[in-house]
Amino acid sequence: MSAGLLRSCVRDQWRPVSAATAGGLVRQVTLLAIPWCVQRALDDGIVAGDRGATLRWALAAAGLAVVQFAALAAWQWQARMAEARTGAALRERLTAHLARLDRAALAGYGHGDLSMRATRDIDQIRMWVYGLPVWAVIAATFAIVLPGVAALDPALLLVTVAMIPLLAVVNLVFPGPYERAGDRLAEAHAARADAVEDLLSAGAAVRGIGGAPVLLERHHAHSADVAELTGAVARIQSAWAALGPAVPRLAVAAGVAFGGYAALNGDITVGGLVAFTVWMGTFTLAVTVLVDRLVDRGNAAVSARRVEEILALEPTVADPADPEPAAAGGTLAVSGAAVHRDGRDPLGPFDLAVAPGEFVAVTGPTGAGKSTLLRLLARLDDPAEGAVTWAGTDVRRLGLAGLRETVVTVPQRPVLLSGTVADNLRLGRDADDGALEAACRDACVHDDVTALPGGYGTELGEGGSGLSGGQVQRLALARALLHAGGRDGGVLLLDDVTSALDPGTEQRILDRLARRAPGTSVVFVTHRAAVMAAADRVVELAPAGRDGDGDG
């Protein structure tokens, strides 16, 4: 499964990978030719007392060094380009896919785990792509060194060839255990990332009831697992990395002994012995790098499986094969809708029709299914039975993008992003400053924003840190009004968005909602008497099981 993703990475970046491979080959050929120039300079020049030959071969080595420098620069440049593009493309692909997935599809994955897949796992894959040209460099080393050694002396070739079976054994024994250990380590990293996410996001919420030590203890336990498994991976990797180069180093020692006797007997020149020693040093380095690349391949295989696991997920709520456009206005209706989840029935069967321009308050005890109803109306979930229709058309036949522009939801616990207040309001859409201010005035948050140090340009922390709960709710409401809530024919789905507000601010917001664009409907989940009093009608849900959101 992982091989498919890795192959696609190579196909996508074949041009820079090919260019880097060509540069690597030129660099390695010139590098391995330099010992031969040294051999000729020693034997034909220094030993023979020929200064001209010495100079010629020295200049040849210098020329090869210049070519080697240029080829190495081209290799590294192209390899880095392939690596960077691979990382960017994979992250874009993964994040775009994650944006399509809904809550049900991602139910088995924590935020920390998903973050690790989008960062650490993709980093492992891009580093593998970066190292691909090295395989050609290693192959060139074998292809040049072995015939070169054979030309020097058959005994030296026997010494060199004798180590190949030992190298094969080493590189067959270690990859399997290393990859299995890498799998366990990746899972441990994901579990610790989830623990960190809980510690950062829920630490303040549980600190007041003494829960922070529990989160810390859980984080420490996962960190201990990571440390233990990192040690296990390191033991395998260190043994592999040590044994791989040890074999050719032993061959160097044996070769020097055999070559030394051959030189004493006149069967090999001093220059040839020097060339053999340098070549075997390069050969040892090639084997070391070979082990590193095999380690990278194991890491990339583990990471590719984790990335492909997410890419294979399908949203439970998806665009139809031939989506219809959402009408500009109409009645939003639920007919016999029911939701079944984990053996429970959070909602239904239930009927509701919201006419254009109507303000409907939905109330009921905790667990009655109020938030579940809003998720059905917005098509964030689909009912197990019955249907939700917009202007008489089943919402499952409508394009999600058009439906999201028409039916806009403000959840009970809205989320603000890192960035400025204006960025959070626009969310990438084209809206001028006047429109931002008008939406914030309608949400009764304009004065709060202008009181911030930078006004609408104030940078907000993750999740809107630094703002009160009521300010976050009102900014989320302003965002909804800006995007579609103020448009004739739109629908606003509001999940208890005044729960953190004082009665005076709440009433001002209700007054602004009453002056909304004609035809704009509002479905407002609430327990607040003022909201129910402002509504055209109140719908009360009876308990049908616990709501999946935990807030009714």
Residue pairs with C-beta under 8 A, 6 or more apart in sequence:
1 304
1 305
1 308
2 300
2 301
2 302
2 303
2 304
2 305
2 308
3 301
3 304
4 308
5 125
5 304
5 307
5 308
5 311
6 125
6 128
6 300
6 301
6 304
9 86
9 89
9 90
9 125
9 129
10 17
10 129
10 132
12 85
12 86
12 89
13 82
13 85
13 86
13 129
16 78
16 79
16 81
16 82
16 85
17 78
17 79
17 82
17 129
17 132
17 133
19 74
19 78
20 74
20 75
20 76
20 77
20 78
20 79
20 82
20 132
20 133
21 75
21 132
21 133
21 136
22 74
23 71
23 72
23 73
23 74
23 75
23 76
23 78
23 133
24 71
24 75
24 133
24 134
24 136
24 137
24 140
25 136
25 137
25 140
26 67
26 68
26 71
27 68
27 71
27 72
27 75
27 137
28 137
28 140
28 141
28 144
29 140
29 144
30 64
30 65
30 67
30 68
30 71
31 64
31 68
31 282
32 140
32 141
32 144
32 145
32 148
32 279
32 282
33 64
34 61
34 64
34 65
34 68
34 278
35 274
35 275
35 278
35 279
35 282
36 148
36 275
37 57
37 58
37 60
37 61
37 64
38 57
38 61
38 271
38 274
38 275
38 278
39 269
39 271
39 272
39 274
39 275
40 53
40 57
40 271
41 53
41 54
41 57
41 58
41 61
41 271
42 269
42 270
42 271
42 274
43 269
43 270
43 271
43 272
44 50
44 53
44 54
44 57
45 51
45 52
45 53
45 54
45 55
45 56
45 57
46 54
47 269
47 270
47 271
75 133
78 133
79 130
79 131
79 132
79 133
80 130
82 129
82 130
82 132
83 126
83 127
83 129
83 130
84 126
86 125
86 126
86 129
87 122
87 123
87 125
87 126
90 122
90 125
90 126
90 307
91 118
91 122
93 311
94 117
94 118
94 122
94 307
94 310
94 311
95 118
97 310
97 311
97 313
98 106
98 114
98 118
98 310
100 315
100 318
101 313
101 314
101 315
102 315
102 316
102 317
102 380
102 381
103 380
103 381
104 316
104 317
104 381
105 313
105 314
105 315
105 316
106 114
106 313
109 310
110 190
110 193
110 194
110 197
111 194
111 197
111 201
112 190
112 192
112 193
112 194
112 195
112 196
112 197
112 198
113 190
113 191
113 193
113 194
114 310
115 193
115 197
116 186
116 189
116 190
116 193
117 190
117 303
117 306
117 307
117 310
120 186
120 189
120 303
121 186
121 302
121 303
121 304
121 306
121 307
122 303
122 307
124 296
124 299
124 300
124 302
124 303
125 300
125 303
125 304
125 307
127 296
127 299
127 300
128 296
128 297
128 299
128 300
131 292
131 293
131 296
134 289
134 293
135 293
137 286
137 289
138 286
138 289
138 290
138 293
141 282
141 283
141 286
142 283
142 286
145 160
145 279
145 280
145 282
145 283
146 157
146 160
146 161
148 275
148 279
149 156
149 157
149 160
149 276
149 279
149 280
150 156
150 157
152 259
152 268
152 272
152 275
152 276
153 258
153 259
153 262
153 267
153 268
153 272
153 276
155 258
155 259
155 262
156 255
156 258
156 259
156 262
156 268
156 276
159 251
159 254
159 255
159 258
160 251
160 255
160 280
160 283
162 251
163 247
163 248
163 250
163 251
166 247
167 244
167 247
167 248
167 287
170 240
170 243
170 244
170 247
171 244
171 290
171 291
171 294
174 236
174 239
174 240
174 294
175 294
175 297
175 298
177 236
178 233
178 236
178 237
178 240
178 295
178 298
179 298
179 301
179 302
181 229
181 232
181 233
181 236
182 233
182 298
182 299
182 302
183 302
183 305
184 229
184 232
185 226
185 229
185 230
185 232
185 233
186 302
186 303
186 306
188 222
188 225
188 226
188 229
189 226
191 222
191 225
192 219
192 222
192 223
192 225
192 226
195 215
195 218
195 219
195 222
196 219
198 215
198 218
199 215
199 216
199 219
201 463
202 215
203 212
203 215
206 212
206 214
206 215
237 295
240 291
240 294
240 295
241 288
241 291
241 292
241 295
244 287
244 288
244 290
244 291
245 284
245 285
245 287
245 288
245 291
247 287
248 280
248 283
248 284
248 287
249 284
251 280
251 283
252 277
252 280
252 281
252 284
255 276
255 277
255 280
256 273
256 277
259 268
259 272
259 273
259 276
259 277
260 273
262 268
262 273
263 269
263 270
263 272
263 273
316 381
316 382
317 379
317 380
317 381
317 382
317 400
318 400
319 399
319 400
320 396
320 397
320 398
320 399
323 397
323 398
323 399
323 400
323 402
324 393
324 397
324 398
324 399
325 398
325 399
325 402
326 390
326 391
326 398
326 399
326 402
326 403
326 405
326 406
327 390
327 391
327 393
327 406
327 489
328 406
328 488
328 489
329 356
329 391
329 488
329 489
329 490
329 519
330 356
330 390
330 391
330 392
330 489
331 353
331 354
331 355
331 356
331 389
331 390
331 391
331 392
332 353
332 354
332 377
332 388
332 389
332 390
332 407
332 491
332 521
332 523
333 351
333 352
333 353
333 354
333 388
333 389
333 390
334 350
334 351
334 352
334 353
334 373
334 376
334 377
334 383
334 386
334 387
334 388
335 351
335 386
335 387
335 388
335 389
336 348
336 349
336 350
336 351
336 385
336 386
336 387
337 347
337 348
337 349
337 350
337 351
337 376
337 383
337 385
337 386
337 387
337 388
338 345
338 347
338 348
338 349
338 350
338 383
338 384
338 385
338 386
339 345
339 346
339 347
339 348
339 369
339 372
339 376
339 381
339 383
339 384
339 548
340 384
341 548
344 545
344 546
345 544
345 545
346 367
346 369
346 372
346 544
346 545
346 546
346 547
346 548
347 369
347 372
347 373
347 376
347 541
347 544
347 545
347 547
348 369
348 383
348 385
348 386
348 544
349 385
349 386
350 369
350 373
350 386
350 541
352 360
352 373
352 539
354 360
354 491
354 521
354 523
355 521
356 489
356 519
356 521
357 518
357 519
357 520
357 521
358 521
358 522
358 536
358 537
359 513
359 514
359 521
359 522
359 524
359 534
359 535
359 536
360 521
360 522
360 523
360 524
360 535
360 536
360 537
360 538
360 539
361 524
361 525
361 526
361 531
361 532
361 534
361 535
361 537
361 538
361 539
362 370
362 373
362 374
362 523
362 524
362 525
362 526
362 538
362 539
362 540
362 541
363 370
363 525
363 526
363 527
363 532
363 538
363 539
363 540
363 541
364 370
364 540
364 541
364 542
364 543
364 552
365 543
365 552
366 547
366 551
366 552
367 543
367 544
367 545
367 546
367 547
367 552
368 541
368 542
368 543
368 544
368 547
368 552
369 541
369 544
369 545
369 547
369 552
370 495
370 525
370 541
370 547
370 551
370 552
371 411
371 412
371 495
371 525
371 547
371 548
371 549
371 551
371 552
372 381
372 547
372 548
372 549
373 525
373 541
374 409
374 493
374 495
374 523
374 525
375 381
375 549
376 382
376 383
376 388
377 388
377 407
377 491
377 493
377 523
378 403
378 404
378 407
378 408
378 409
378 493
379 388
379 395
379 396
379 398
379 400
379 403
379 407
380 409
382 396
387 394
387 395
387 396
388 394
388 395
388 396
389 395
390 398
390 403
390 406
390 407
395 403
405 483
405 484
406 484
406 489
406 490
406 491
407 484
407 490
407 491
407 493
408 480
408 483
408 484
408 485
408 490
408 491
408 492
408 493
409 480
409 493
409 495
410 473
410 476
410 477
410 479
410 480
410 492
410 493
410 494
410 495
410 497
411 476
411 495
412 495
412 496
412 497
412 499
412 525
412 549
412 551
414 472
414 473
414 475
414 476
414 497
415 463
415 464
415 476
416 424
416 460
416 463
416 464
416 467
416 472
416 475
416 476
417 423
417 424
417 460
417 462
418 459
418 460
418 461
418 462
419 459
419 460
420 454
420 456
420 457
420 458
420 459
420 460
421 449
421 452
421 455
421 456
421 457
421 458
421 460
421 475
422 433
422 436
422 456
422 457
424 460
424 464
424 475
424 479
425 431
425 436
425 439
425 440
425 456
425 475
425 478
425 479
425 482
426 436
426 482
427 479
427 483
429 482
429 483
431 482
433 456
435 482
436 456
436 478
436 482
437 446
437 456
439 478
439 479
439 481
439 482
439 486
440 446
440 449
440 474
440 475
440 478
441 512
442 478
442 481
442 486
442 509
442 512
442 513
443 474
443 475
443 477
443 478
443 481
443 509
443 512
444 474
444 505
444 508
444 509
444 512
445 471
445 474
445 475
445 477
445 478
448 471
448 474
449 455
449 456
449 458
449 475
450 456
452 458
460 466
460 467
464 471
464 472
464 475
467 475
468 500
469 500
470 500
470 501
470 502
470 505
473 497
473 498
473 499
473 500
473 501
474 497
474 501
474 505
474 509
476 497
477 494
477 497
477 509
480 492
480 494
481 492
484 490
485 492
485 516
485 520
486 516
486 517
486 520
487 517
487 520
488 517
488 518
488 519
488 520
489 519
489 520
490 517
490 519
490 520
490 521
491 520
491 521
491 522
491 523
492 513
492 516
492 520
492 521
492 522
492 523
492 524
493 523
494 522
494 523
494 524
494 525
494 526
495 525
495 551
496 525
496 526
496 527
496 528
496 551
497 524
498 505
498 506
498 509
498 510
498 526
498 528
498 530
498 531
499 526
499 527
499 528
501 509
503 530
506 528
506 530
506 531
507 530
510 530
510 531
510 534
513 522
513 534
514 534
516 522
524 531
524 535
525 552
526 532
532 538
